[in-house]
């Protein structure tokens, strides 16, 4: 079989295998880790940058194309309403599932806190910046909307973290385009459509390098990996979190089967390239171009839906991250002996949901959210650094898995919204 004929996800999987081999070989030699850091890691970093550099322009042109293709503006509000509805539903479900699991299995009750604290000591020092990053100050109830509107749209366009502002400006611009006679806007429409095709091609070209980049990312991960002993100490927490994530994937498959009347294979095979990219980049935002490509080409969702639902989802819908908040927060309270009342648990549902909307779609964003959640239930601030260090010390592989589930949730909701508006091919 020629290499060209092999499906992308197989090539990426081969790349991962190659990465594992390179990583394992490298750690056998004394200078192996430095070699990987100097010569292999940059390949992975460049791949992530390539994906990120395309995210904002891709969202602008594809969303703008989607909206200006509409015949009727009422479609837009339907898409918006349904998207937010489905996203809230899956996020709250994830937090409640997390609370149910962690209370049922109590992974933190038989753990020796002293041993854990000793093991995670090395991480405590780097926690202060995470705690500082979570310091959101006091925000009013409408601050979300205030922040949605940028003071300068070009500033918003230059920052990947301002994706919601980018979406706002693009919708505003495109709706105004629809409000004037099409004759006047024709050159802009043609330009947007053409740039859209170019962007999609850029994603294709970037993905040609994915198998090699993935090999580099995995090799780096193995060469720079942390303490295995700690992972074993926190195995119960990690296993429970992974089990919860598996259940979430099950929920998505079920929703796809029941609501969209499609098979699990259609969904899981269709988004596999995006899942593998998420696994290796640990960033929903970096994965966004691939998610959009898979949702459109493999799941048959029309571009006007995917161009809105996917970027909004990458920013506000992080089901696995919300699940982790519930499990991690209760887990550290169990280990460190901080009792939680029912009201505290309900507070976790609310804060974790809101925090996941506000969190950035980047590696270890979940840890920063955890500070907000723990503070909301009155967790003693002198123990905060230890609690975070514990969770952080095993977070790398869990962050990878979370990102996979997060983008799967976005893809699932894209299908559901498309189905509800008869925009599923
Ligand atoms: N890395 C995750 C994402 O980008 C966020 C997190 O859970 O830390 O989806």
Boltz pocket constraint, residues with backbone or C-beta under 6 A from the ligand:
constraints:
  - pocket:
      binder: B
      contacts: [[A, 282], [A, 283], [A, 284], [A, 285], [A, 314], [A, 318], [A, 320], [A, 321], [A, 360], [A, 361], [A, 362], [A, 363], [A, 364], [A, 365], [A, 366], [A, 367], [A, 399], [A, 402], [A, 403], [A, 406]]
      max_distance: 6.0
